[in-house]
């Protein structure tokens, strides 16, 4: 839920640079789409890095026959 609030705060921050006219509606949608895409990519980066770390650790411990955090 915090991510959605943060997304809307950023959107309104950028949207405040536009004057109120018909272009503001278009800009609103473009900014919102870009921020959503950025948020998804950021989340995927975090998930991917955690997965790769765990995979590498498992392989290392299996290779050396030790027990680690997995």
C-alpha positions as CSV (number, residue, x, y, z in Angstrom):
1,X,0.0,0.0,0.0
2,X,2.9,2.3,0.7
3,X,4.1,1.8,-2.8
4,X,0.8,3.1,-4.2
5,X,0.9,6.2,-2.0
6,X,4.5,6.9,-3.0
7,X,3.6,6.4,-6.7
8,X,0.8,8.9,-6.4
9,X,2.9,11.4,-4.5
10,X,5.6,11.3,-7.3
11,X,2.8,11.6,-9.9
12,X,1.4,14.7,-8.4
13,X,4.9,16.2,-7.9
14,X,5.6,15.9,-11.6
15,X,2.1,16.8,-12.6
16,X,2.3,20.1,-10.7
17,X,4.8,21.4,-13.3
18,X,2.0,21.4,-15.9
19,X,-0.6,24.1,-16.2
20,X,-4.2,23.1,-15.9
21,X,-5.5,22.4,-19.4
22,X,-6.4,19.5,-21.7
23,X,-2.7,18.4,-21.9
24,X,-2.6,17.8,-18.2
25,X,-4.9,14.7,-18.6
26,X,-2.6,13.2,-21.2
27,X,0.5,14.1,-19.1
28,X,-1.1,12.5,-16.0
29,X,-1.6,9.2,-17.8
30,X,1.9,9.2,-19.3
31,X,3.6,10.0,-16.0
32,X,1.5,7.4,-14.2
33,X,2.4,4.7,-16.8
34,X,6.1,5.5,-16.5
35,X,6.1,5.5,-12.7
36,X,4.3,2.1,-12.6
37,X,6.8,0.7,-15.1
38,X,9.7,2.0,-13.0
39,X,8.2,0.5,-9.8
40,X,7.7,-2.9,-11.4
41,X,11.2,-3.0,-12.7
42,X,12.6,-1.9,-9.3
43,X,10.7,-4.7,-7.6
44,X,11.8,-7.3,-10.1
45,X,15.4,-6.2,-9.7
46,X,15.1,-6.7,-5.9
47,X,13.5,-10.2,-6.3
48,X,16.1,-11.2,-9.0
49,X,19.1,-10.2,-6.9
50,X,17.8,-12.0,-3.8
51,X,17.2,-15.1,-5.9
52,X,20.6,-15.0,-7.5
53,X,22.3,-14.5,-4.2
54,X,20.5,-17.5,-2.7
55,X,21.2,-19.7,-5.7
56,X,24.9,-18.7,-5.7
57,X,25.2,-19.5,-1.9
58,X,23.5,-22.9,-2.4
59,X,25.9,-23.8,-5.2
60,X,28.9,-22.6,-3.1
61,X,27.9,-24.6,-0.1
62,X,27.1,-27.7,-2.1
63,X,30.4,-27.4,-4.0
64,X,32.5,-27.2,-0.8
65,X,30.3,-29.6,1.3
66,X,29.7,-27.0,4.0
67,X,26.5,-25.8,5.7
68,X,25.7,-22.1,5.5
69,X,22.6,-20.1,5.8
70,X,20.6,-22.4,3.5
